[in-house]
Amino acid sequence: MDLTWSQFRRAHKGQLQHEVSELWTQYKDGEYQLESEAPPVDPYADFNDAYNIVYGGKVVSPQELSLSKNALLALQKELSPRAYTANIRDGWTLWLGPTNNALLENHSQNVAFTITRSWWQMFGTGAVRVDVQVFEEQSQVLKVKERFSMQSRLFTRYPLPISEYKFSKNMKDSPL
């Protein structure tokens, strides 16, 4: 069975990064076999691992970065409820409650992504054309999430830059 880089890394938790990279090279050349059974395939965990490598600022080798970018693109379609591409003219709503979990809605195209406050601070702070809705109870955010889920318009993963979200950082750059 061919493992992805993320699955291979997960099977070698606790080992040093350079050791895992060496084993990965041997694995791809057919010179190394896993001692135990392969970890269960979890596309969301694979997506999150690759997303953290590509966009989270981790210092990795160029090979690992390339593998992670390819994994993101491969998993994007698998983890998407529908075909979707963001437009710079799209309007957005950020739904926040008292917890770290949040929703980012593209109300122009009626889709939503599950995000966190941390994600918003990294990628969305300063964005224009974003309406922010703050609720006192998380159950209110969950109702909005459920509505999108029932319509098969909820992406239960972070959005990818450029293709799935486009924010202007100031009104001068924002299209009319």
Order of alpha helices (4+ residues) and beta strands (2+ residues): alpha-alpha-alpha-alpha-beta-beta-beta-alpha-beta-alpha-beta
